[in-house]
Amino acid sequence: LKATMGILTEYFYSQLLSFQHEDSVELSKNYRKQVGVKNREKTPIEFADLVRACKKTLQELEDGLEPHWYKVSVAVALGTGRRMAEIHSLGQFEVIGDYKMHFSGQAKTRDAENAKTDFDILTLFPARTLEKAIAYLDEQGRRLDPEIQKADRNAVNQAYAMALSREMGKYKGIHYKGLRAIYAECQWALMPVSEKARVEKHIKYSDWLGHINKEGASDATFMSYMVYQVADVEEIKGEFRE
């Protein structure tokens, strides 16, 4: 009887895993369909004012002034392309080049076996200045203990999202999460034409934003970030990496 029950348990457990896998696949299909529809209708935006405001905020830091923390947060988000939870808690940033940082502490790995939690990122603003900006957020008490965020993934959102949403309200059509999309779009605009000819845009988006699927390969998450039609990206790209 014990042996029979063992066989039955293994059978039903394997069936449960199979159903869970099917549900996961179906959810993935629905997600891809949703972002695919959204991606075909891009929101036109202009972001020159946003870029210049971020540069002004970072310059104030360099000059020893004390800008509002939420302005600093926006500048870091645009400059690094990282998430709110990473900027205000989980992320660790180390300068390794004029416009390059080593980043660890990615918030959304979805338990992928080969998840990219520790990798190099390009920055739109000088890496040293962005490092100061992140340290400033820490000094201002605007970075939560990572253990708090790990215990409650909504902790950063509850603490800072309202103030950051108000700050982003002055930039029509752009929200804080959208800064990641603009970051990636700017990185693409800054790539030499010769390099663009050798690679797919979505592959670079996945690379810059650190997207992976359950098997550790690039996934379709990039589609949810290819949502803007940035009208003045060519005009404003001279503001980066001077």
C-alpha positions as CSV (number, residue, x, y, z in Angstrom):
1,L,0.0,0.0,0.0
2,K,2.8,2.4,0.9
3,A,4.5,1.7,-2.5
4,T,1.2,2.2,-4.4
5,M,0.6,5.5,-2.5
6,G,4.1,6.7,-3.4
7,I,3.5,6.0,-7.1
8,L,0.1,7.8,-7.0
9,T,1.7,10.8,-5.2
10,E,4.4,11.1,-7.8
11,Y,1.9,10.8,-10.7
12,F,-0.5,13.5,-9.3
13,Y,2.5,15.8,-8.4
14,S,3.8,15.5,-12.0
15,Q,0.3,16.3,-13.3
16,L,0.2,19.4,-11.1
17,L,3.5,20.6,-12.4
18,S,2.3,20.0,-15.9
19,F,-0.8,22.1,-15.3
20,Q,1.2,24.9,-13.7
21,H,3.5,24.9,-16.7
22,E,0.6,25.2,-19.1
23,D,-0.9,28.1,-17.0
24,S,2.5,29.8,-17.1
25,V,2.8,29.4,-20.9
26,E,-0.8,30.7,-21.3
27,L,0.0,33.8,-19.1
28,S,3.1,34.4,-21.1
29,K,1.2,34.3,-24.4
30,N,-1.4,36.7,-23.0
31,Y,1.3,39.1,-21.8
32,R,3.1,39.0,-25.2
33,K,-0.2,39.7,-26.9
34,Q,-1.0,42.7,-24.7
35,V,2.4,44.3,-25.0
36,G,2.4,43.6,-28.7
37,V,-0.9,45.5,-29.2
38,K,0.4,48.3,-26.9
39,N,3.7,48.4,-28.8
40,R,2.0,49.1,-32.1
41,E,0.5,52.3,-30.8
42,K,3.5,54.3,-29.5
43,T,3.0,57.4,-27.5
44,P,4.6,60.5,-29.1
45,I,6.6,62.5,-26.6
46,E,9.2,65.2,-26.4
47,F,11.7,65.1,-23.6
48,A,14.2,67.9,-24.1
49,D,12.9,69.7,-21.0
50,L,13.3,66.5,-18.9
51,V,16.9,66.0,-20.0
52,R,17.9,69.5,-19.3
53,A,16.2,69.4,-15.9
54,C,18.1,66.3,-15.0
55,K,21.4,67.8,-16.1
56,K,20.6,70.9,-14.1
57,T,19.9,68.8,-11.0
58,L,23.1,66.8,-11.4
59,Q,25.1,70.1,-11.9
60,E,23.6,71.4,-8.7
61,L,25.0,68.3,-6.9
62,E,28.4,68.9,-8.4
63,D,28.2,72.5,-7.2
64,G,27.6,71.4,-3.6
65,L,23.9,72.4,-3.6
66,E,21.1,70.3,-2.2
67,P,18.4,69.7,-4.9
68,H,15.1,67.9,-4.0
69,W,15.7,64.2,-3.7
70,Y,12.9,63.3,-6.1
71,K,14.6,65.4,-8.8
72,V,17.8,63.5,-8.1
73,S,15.9,60.2,-8.3
74,V,14.5,61.1,-11.8
75,A,18.0,62.0,-13.0
76,V,19.4,58.7,-11.8
77,A,16.6,56.8,-13.4
78,L,17.1,58.4,-16.8
79,G,20.8,58.3,-16.5
80,T,21.1,54.6,-15.6
81,G,17.8,53.0,-16.8
82,R,17.3,51.3,-13.5
83,R,14.0,50.7,-11.7
84,M,12.7,52.6,-8.7
85,A,13.3,49.7,-6.3
86,E,16.9,49.4,-7.6
87,I,17.7,53.1,-7.2
88,H,16.0,53.5,-3.8
89,S,17.0,50.2,-2.2
90,L,18.4,47.1,-4.0
91,G,20.9,48.5,-6.5
92,Q,24.6,48.8,-6.0
93,F,26.6,51.0,-8.5
94,E,30.3,51.1,-9.1
95,V,32.0,53.4,-11.6
96,I,34.2,51.6,-14.1
97,G,34.4,54.2,-16.9
98,D,33.4,57.7,-17.8
99,Y,30.0,56.5,-18.9
100,K,29.9,53.0,-17.5
101,M,29.0,51.5,-14.1
102,H,29.0,48.0,-12.7
103,F,25.5,47.3,-11.4
104,S,24.2,44.6,-9.1
105,G,20.9,44.0,-7.3
106,Q,18.4,43.7,-10.2
107,A,14.9,43.7,-8.8
108,K,13.1,41.4,-11.3
109,T,15.0,38.2,-12.2
110,R,11.9,36.0,-11.9
111,D,14.1,33.2,-10.5
112,A,15.7,32.5,-13.9
113,E,18.6,30.1,-13.6
114,N,21.1,32.3,-15.3
115,A,19.6,35.7,-14.4
116,K,21.8,38.7,-14.9
117,T,21.9,40.2,-11.4
118,D,25.5,41.6,-11.8
119,F,26.5,43.3,-15.0
120,D,27.9,46.5,-16.6
121,I,25.6,49.3,-17.7
122,L,26.2,52.3,-19.9
123,T,25.1,55.7,-18.5
124,L,23.7,58.7,-20.3
125,F,25.3,61.1,-17.8
126,P,28.8,61.0,-16.4
127,A,29.1,57.9,-14.2
128,R,30.9,59.8,-11.4
129,T,28.1,62.3,-11.1
130,L,25.5,59.6,-11.0
131,E,27.5,57.8,-8.3
132,K,27.3,61.1,-6.2
133,A,23.6,61.3,-6.9
134,I,23.0,57.8,-5.6
135,A,25.1,58.6,-2.5
136,Y,23.1,61.8,-2.0
137,L,19.8,59.8,-2.0
138,D,21.4,57.6,0.7
139,E,22.5,60.7,2.7
140,Q,18.9,62.1,2.5
141,G,17.5,58.8,3.9
142,R,15.8,58.0,0.6
143,R,17.3,54.5,0.2
144,L,15.6,51.6,2.1
145,D,17.5,48.7,3.6
146,P,17.5,46.0,0.9
147,E,16.2,43.5,3.4
148,I,13.0,45.6,3.9
149,Q,12.4,45.7,0.1
150,K,13.1,41.9,-0.2
151,A,10.6,41.3,2.6
152,D,8.0,43.5,0.9
153,R,8.5,44.2,-2.7
154,N,6.0,47.2,-2.5
155,A,8.1,48.9,0.2
156,V,9.9,51.3,-2.1
157,N,6.8,52.0,-4.1
158,Q,4.8,52.9,-0.9
159,A,7.6,55.1,0.4
160,Y,8.5,57.1,-2.7
161,A,6.1,56.5,-5.7
162,M,3.6,59.3,-4.8
163,A,6.3,62.0,-4.7
164,L,8.0,60.8,-7.8
165,S,4.7,60.6,-9.6
166,R,4.0,64.2,-8.8
167,E,7.4,65.2,-10.1
168,M,6.9,63.3,-13.4
169,G,3.5,65.0,-13.8
170,K,5.2,68.1,-15.3
171,Y,6.4,66.0,-18.3
172,K,3.4,65.2,-20.5
173,G,3.0,61.5,-21.3
174,I,6.0,60.3,-19.3
175,H,5.9,58.4,-16.1
176,Y,8.7,57.2,-13.9
177,K,8.8,53.6,-15.2
178,G,8.9,55.2,-18.7
179,L,12.3,56.6,-17.9
180,R,13.7,53.1,-18.6
181,A,12.2,53.1,-22.0
182,I,13.6,56.6,-22.8
183,Y,17.0,55.5,-21.5
184,A,17.0,52.6,-23.9
185,E,15.8,54.7,-26.8
186,C,18.6,57.2,-26.1
187,Q,21.2,54.4,-26.0
188,W,20.0,53.3,-29.4
189,A,20.1,56.8,-30.8
190,L,23.7,57.1,-29.5
191,M,24.9,53.9,-31.2
192,P,26.9,54.4,-34.4
193,V,25.0,53.6,-37.6
194,S,27.6,50.9,-38.4
195,E,26.8,49.1,-35.2
196,K,23.1,49.4,-35.6
197,A,23.4,47.6,-39.0
198,R,24.8,44.5,-37.3
199,V,22.3,44.0,-34.5
200,E,18.5,44.0,-33.9
201,K,17.1,46.8,-31.8
202,H,15.1,44.6,-29.5
203,I,18.3,42.5,-28.7
204,K,20.0,45.7,-27.5
205,Y,17.0,46.7,-25.5
206,S,17.0,43.4,-23.7
207,D,20.8,43.7,-23.1
208,W,20.6,47.3,-21.8
209,L,17.6,46.6,-19.5
210,G,18.7,43.2,-18.3
211,H,15.7,41.2,-19.5
212,I,15.8,37.4,-19.4
213,N,13.3,34.6,-19.4
214,K,13.0,31.5,-17.3
215,E,15.7,29.7,-19.2
216,G,18.1,32.6,-18.8
217,A,17.8,33.9,-22.4
218,S,16.5,37.3,-23.7
219,D,12.7,37.4,-23.6
220,A,9.9,39.6,-24.9
221,T,9.8,42.0,-21.9
222,F,11.6,44.6,-24.0
223,M,8.3,45.1,-26.0
224,S,6.7,46.7,-22.9
225,Y,9.4,49.4,-23.0
226,M,9.3,50.1,-26.8
227,V,6.2,52.3,-26.2
228,Y,7.4,55.8,-27.0
229,Q,7.9,57.7,-30.2
230,V,10.5,60.2,-29.1
231,A,10.1,63.1,-31.5
232,D,13.3,65.1,-30.4
233,V,15.7,62.3,-29.6
234,E,18.1,63.3,-32.5
235,E,18.0,66.9,-31.4
236,I,18.7,66.2,-27.7
237,K,21.2,63.3,-28.0
238,G,24.0,65.9,-28.0
239,E,23.2,66.5,-24.3
240,F,24.6,63.1,-23.4
241,R,28.2,61.9,-23.2
242,E,29.7,65.3,-23.9
